[in-house]
Amino acid sequence: MLPNSPTQLDETRPLSVLRLRAVKERTGLSQSGIYARMSKGEFPRSIPLGGKAIGWRSDEITTWIEAQTAKRDAKSIARPVGSGGIP
């Protein structure tokens, strides 16, 4: 599941809608990777923009990126350097 998604607008981050190309660039994920994670509830859901256009809230993408970084950092703390794995 996703970490707590913001329900209130964080005034320190300007809110914008990102189209697929920008989401792919910001996350490093492919289109199929984005949709696969969305279907598992592991990535923010897209929002309809009208017609066939969709986008993603920039704050939700930022929160997802921060959560991925936190997961990485938690793993490197839990596994000391030299334990046989790459930190």
N, C-alpha and C positions, 0 to 999 in steps of 0.2 A: 504494500500500500504506500501511497505517497505520504510524506511528512505533512504535518499540519499546514494546509494551504491557507494563505492569508484570506481572511474574510473581510477585512477592512483595508482600505487603501492606505498604503504606507506613503506618507507625504514626502519622504526622503528619496523615493524612487519614482520618477515620472512613469505613469502608466501608458503603455502603448500596445498595439496589437501587432504581432509578428506573423508574417506569412511563412509558408513552409520553407522557402529558400533560406530565410533568416534564421528559422529554428534549426535547420540542418547545419548552418554555419556556426551558430552559437553552441550547439551541443556536440557536434561531430558525428551525429547519428545519420544514418541513411533514412530515406522515406519509409522503407519497409520496417526498419528498426523502430522508428517513431510510432508507427501504427501498431506494431506488435506489442510494444510496451504500453500503449494506450489501452489496448484490448485486455491486458492483464492488470490494469489499474496502477501501473508503475510509472506513468508519465501523465502530465496534465492533459485534460481533454481539450479538444479544439472547440472553438465557438463559431457559430454561424455568423457570417457577415452579410449575407444576402445572396440570392441566387445559389450558385455552386461554390461561392467563395467562403473559405474558412480561415481562421487565424488562431493564434494562441496569445493569451495575456502575457506580456513581457515579465510581469512580476512572478507569475507562476513558473515560467521557464527559469528565471533567476533562482527561485527557491529550489527547483529541482536540481540545478547545477550545484548549489550550495549543499544540498543533501547528499549528492554523490561525493562531493569533496569531504564531507563529514564522515561518510562511510569509509572512504579511503584512509582518512586520518585515524579513525577508530581501529581499523585493521592494523595499521603500522604501530600503534601504541600497544595493541594486544599481542603482537608478534615482535619480540625483540630482534634487532639486527643480529645476524649470525645464526638464526634459528633454522637455516636451510632454505628459507624463502626469500624472495625479493621484497624489500620493504616498500 
